[in-house]
Amino acid sequence: MALQDIVVRGQLLKIRCTDCYVETPLDPRFFYLRRGDITLAKLRSSLVCACCGSAEVELSAIGGEQPTSWAQDSL
């Protein structure tokens, strides 16, 4: 799934750390303006947990029309 799809649907990104279980909502428009239309897999590889700094995070899109989960098989 591309970042543009999430922006168009009016959804938020939710980052969930698999180490400390903190969930952080983010506005995808910030990433879209800075990085362009990249896939969630590429975006995920550059993110870290805001709480513990772990790179073991999961991404999902929340809100908007319907929730869309990000699958690891899209790497």
FENFEN-V944281 format. One line per field, one symbol per residue. ss: DSSP state (~ for helix, > for strand, _ for the rest). phi: phi as a letter, one per 20 degrees, with the letter a starting at -180 (. if undefined). Layout:
ss=???
phi=???
This chain:
ss=_>~~~~~~~__>>>>>>_____>>>>_~~~~~~~~___>~~~~~____________>>>>>>_____>>__~~~_
phi=.effgffffmededdceeedmfdceceffgfffednedfffffgfddcffednfeecddbdcnmfbfceedffef
